[in-house]
């Protein structure tokens, strides 16, 4: 549901000769052919880049797999968690002495999708200015996650420093302070600045311009509930639960929560795409039912009703 | 600088200091666009985290040129506007009022260059109640709900240590610019002023948990090392290293039991199906934890690989960067200067250029002015007047 809005759906048996034929008909009209099979699967189906190029000489053929189409892990299965673990990202979130934890946002998967969108758009641009005619994109989730280690990798390359949870403890940029109501807050400020802010906010007598230590701050925050702190300090943010995040005025005002009338009735809510180009009214279409558009699309390919019935009868489409 | 690449021929200005915006234009530069960083702040002082020798600058500065100009002077602003006129895109992290201050309000920009793609990449965007709120990476992760889903179950929330709100904001920004460019090249739009918010970008990265929440009101807590199943997460090995496994369905579960040499697990009715295993999650975890603690991580890697399971050692960053797959994919690159970096993970066959060193701050000021027709004498005058 969440990942298929604004798409059409066709069901097709890619192992059957007829299914391959229909798939190639589809490809012949496509700008982009995208798959997320493990390396080699499309080739074994005789539907790899070289096969598709025969029918679509200008295709941008993009594959997104966990590890890409070569390398020692090419046969290994992978998911978001595997990629977060291998990339080093997970090792940075562990609490000292506790098992590592993953980013709750499946950033390995989602960033992989975003990198692929960038690759496809770049290839289309190169095609439109004539610097390539067709192209195969071999995208890997692990590559994408490694790329995101960006300047942490840069630091490591400079001086060998490895981010480790033991080095944590900078309240300005990571530690969440617990409040008396067992909610957590984070603060935008460096240590000294924060110490002074907190001291000012809680001081009854003369303001002392010395910072609280991190330990004193932790005790201070813990002495009162989060709703005491939130209005007091502009730089304090509640660590939102998801339901709170999705009802934040800023999030709603920006139109990030969208409502879609589902094919089967009922209104569904989703989070939307953060990119809005002025002058364009982006579509907000229901996620399709499986195979909902099979007939329509076959017709667009010039396949008539009796032929469609035959294909369905043979289980090539459903 | 000679360039090849998918975005060859595009000129992009970066008027920004944030990671998100610099990362966005880095991706464009890696893909072949010519990117000019506009340095307009005060010169960095010794010990500032922002200097041309610091890791973040080095990492985010490769393949870019640097142009230093004083935008408090009218002449400096005029020079910038000439660059804007010649550009295809601008990546900017300033507020609307800061943009006006440097002569680049939306109206001024569309007058200077109607086909310009101007990307505003700011923490909260250019609308809504929080436009002017100060922000940080931790704050964006906290507000989006992502932080509440990260950490030990029952424990305090943790942020993802990678700055994913900023970095993924850079990815969204790149996608926005490329989409706008495509619309422009297909002549379905002219230039545009894009308002992109890092918080929006982060919320958009919670697609299915938010769908579950909207459907049935379930609010996810910290996901620990996995979250989907008792056999989806990290396990400690005898050498105090961790390995993750990602096993949910029946076929890999059977293979896991064999890899753990545990026929009793396979026969145990408490763990017969995915929902049984979920129901008896703690009991199952306790058993499997003991098994994993009996052997070192390298041995488990062998066994899990032989069983064709989704697994991984929880690498430290140094190990990750030395990982054979990472090496094989040439994710580590060297600049001619000798600096090492991780590359943008996009290879367009036949269109990949070599990395160029990050510039010294203002390194290209003279060459760029020269190309704008500003002669040597005039440049000396501008420099003496503190404009550049």
Interface residues (C-beta under 8 A of the other chain):
Chain A: X1 X2 X3 X67 X68 X70 X71 X72 X73 X75 X76 X77 X78 X79 X81 X82 X83 X85 X86 X87 X88 X89 X90 X91 X92 X93 X95 X98 X99 X100 X101 X102 X103 X104 X105 X106 X107 X110 X111 X114 X115 X117 X118 X119 X121 X122 X123 X124 X125 X126 X128 X129 X131 X132 X135 X136 X137 X138 X139 X140 X142 X143 X144 X146 X147 X148 X149 X150 X151 X152 X153 X154 X155 X156 X157 X158 X160 X162 X163 X164 X172 X173 X174 X176 X178 X184 X185 X186 X188 X234 X235 X237 X238 X239 X240 X241 X242 X243 X244 X245 X246 X248 X249 X250 X251 X253 X254 X256 X268 X269 X270 X271 X272 X273 X274 X275 X276 X277 X278 X279 X280
Chain B: X6 X7 X8 X9 X19 X23 X27 X31 X55 X56 X58 X59 X60 X124 X125 X127 X128 X129 X130 X133 X134 X135 X136 X137 X138 X139 X142 X143 X144 X145 X146 X147 X148 X149 X150 X151 X152 X155 X156 X157 X158 X159 X160 X161 X162 X164 X167 X168 X171 X172 X174 X175 X176 X178 X179 X180 X181 X182 X183 X185 X186 X189 X192 X193 X194 X195 X196 X197 X199 X200 X201 X202 X203 X204 X205 X206 X207 X208 X209 X210 X211 X213 X214 X215 X217 X219 X220 X222 X223 X224 X225 X226 X227 X232 X233 X234 X235 X236 X242 X243 X244 X246 X305 X308 X309 X310 X311 X312 X313 X314 X315 X316 X317 X318 X319 X320 X321 X323 X324 X325 X326 X328 X329 X331 X339 X340 X341 X342 X343 X344 X345 X346 X347 X348 X349 X350 X351
